[in-house]
Amino acid sequence: MVNIAIDGPAGAGKSTIAKKLAADLGYVYVDTGAMYRSMAYYFLTNHIDAGDEKAVEAACPDVNVTIQYVNGEQQVLLNGENVNSVIRKEEVGNMASTISVYPVVRTKLVELQRQLAAKENVIMDGRDIGTVVLPDANVKIYLTASSKVRAQRRFDELTEKGISCDMSEIEKDIIDRDYRDMHRETSPLKQAEDAILLDSSDLDIEGVVAKMKEIIQKAV
């Protein structure tokens, strides 16, 4: 099996790029962020306090997150329910960043992610794929961009959907999330020693995909 790990901070375009790359190469795309967001959505809807680690730990056995593909489209299932349409909200993303520091949450999802990678050629993106989840991945890429560029992309995305938002608040959220992700005790966000750094600040989607294909072709 060929495993490709893409890590990087929030808003770097990991999911968008990984989906396109997987479709072009015929690999299975595993959206780890969506899996964390699904758990976060469960905690939000069940009024579980993200700051109460014991409550989060007690709820984990009640959560089952799986990924399946229907007509080529990824569906993230939370206890059997397709939650694709609700897990991309800002509050879900912030909750996901908060609960991801808990070992019990990470352990549960890492096991599922490794099972998927053992069965399929996969492209997996997240914060600790190359360092923790798939340390033996054939290709590791650390995708990043400046906080200003990432905030602008998020602003454009939300505005296009008709959602009113503030650019400076979005950038502040991104910087805060970067700090949490990089300084958490369990599996902090960092570039794996054998990962290739790719800065997408001055590249469009096609440009990033082309660069990644070059990297993959050299390695595989």
Salt bridges, closest charged atoms under 4 A:
ASP24 OD2 - LYS20 NZ 3.46
ASP24 OD2 - LYS213 NZ 2.98
ASP31 OD2 - ARG88 NH2 2.49
GLU90 OE1 - ARG154 NH2 2.76
ASP128 OD2 - ARG106 NH2 2.51
GLU157 OE2 - ARG154 NH1 2.94
GLU157 OE2 - LYS161 NZ 3.63
GLU171 OE1 - LYS148 NZ 3.77
ASP176 OD2 - LYS172 NZ 2.98
ASP178 OD2 - ARG150 NH2 2.63
ASP181 OD2 - ARG127 NE 2.77
ASP181 OD1 - ARG184 NH1 3.56
ASP194 OD1 - LYS140 NZ 3.14
GLU206 OE2 - LYS20 NZ 3.96
